[in-house]
Amino acid sequence: MAEAAPAALEAAPEPASRREEGTQDKAATPGVEAQPCWRAEGSGWMHLGYMSQKACIARVFAGRCETIYGRWGDKPFRRYGAVVQSHKKGLFGGWKTAGESDCPASGAAR
């Protein structure tokens, strides 16, 4: 059964004490929208800068098997088994695969 996302995942606050003003991914593709990127850590969120969706997923999850949730703009992400999923909004919203995880599956069903 899929794990429910914590309520905090719905609205990532932007704590001034941990905010990194003006950071942007230098490797972002021209013409690709840069959005704020967040990693869930403990009971809060770590702001990682502004970047493309692909760069955000890599920054949030690469080499960090303990990280379960992240966010790019208003789009939440989660590690689920051996994949990273994004949440689709709307009437038929749900989780869809957004990339592969470099961590082993932890018993989550696909």
N, C-alpha and C positions, 0 to 999 in steps of 0.2 A: 504494500500500500504506500502511496506517495506521502511524503512528509509535508505537513502544512507549513507554509512560510510564516515566520513570525510577523505579528502586526506591525512591528517597526519597519518591516521591509516595504510596506505600502508608501511611506513618506520618509525619505532619508533627510534628516535635518542637516543643516549646514552649520556645525558649531564653529564659531569665529576662532576659537582657540586652536583648532586643528585644520583650519582652512588654508590652502596654499593659493594665494591670489596670483592670477596671471600665469599659471603654469599651463603649458600646452605641449602636446606631443609633437616634437619636431619632425617625426617620421610620418605624420598623418598625410594621407593622399590629398593633393590639392582638389578642392571641390567637394570633399567629404566633410560633412558637418561635425564639428567638435562639440561634445557635450561633457558635462561634469561626470567624472568617474568616481565611484565609491566602493570601498570594501568593508563588509561587516566585520567588526572586531570587538569581541567581548559584548558589551551591552550598548555599543555605539557604532559610529561610522567613521572611517578614515577617508578623507578626501584625497584622491590621488592625482588630480589635475584635470585638464580638459583635453580630450582626445577622441579619435574615431571609435566606433563600437568594437571593431576587431582589436584595436590596441588596448582598449579597456578590458576586454575579456582576458587577453594575454597578461596584462598587468595585475589583474585581480587574482587569477587562478594559477598562473604558471609557477610551478615549484612550491606551491603553498597548499598542500593536501588538507590542512586543517581548515582552510577557508571554505565555507559552504555557500555564502550569499554575496552578491555584488550588485551594483546598479550603474547603468549608463543613462544619464538624463532621467527620464521617468520610467525606464524599462528595467525591471528586476531580472537578475540572473541567478542561477543556482547550480551547484555541482550535484549531479544525481547519478550515482554509479560511476561509470567510466565516461560520461558525457557532461557538457555544460549546456544548460537549457535556458531559454529566455521565455518570458511570459507574454502571451498575446492578450491584448485587451479587447474588450467588446463582448458581444453576445455569445460568441463561440470561442472565447478566450481559453487558454490553457497553456501548458508548458510544451515547447517544441525545442528540438536539438539545435543548438547554436554553434557547437564545436566539440572537439574531443578533449577529454581531461587527460593530463599526463600522470594522474594518480590511479592506482588500482581500484576496481569496483569494490565498494564496501557492503555488499549484500543487497543493494537496492535493486528491485525488479525493474526490468525495462518494459 
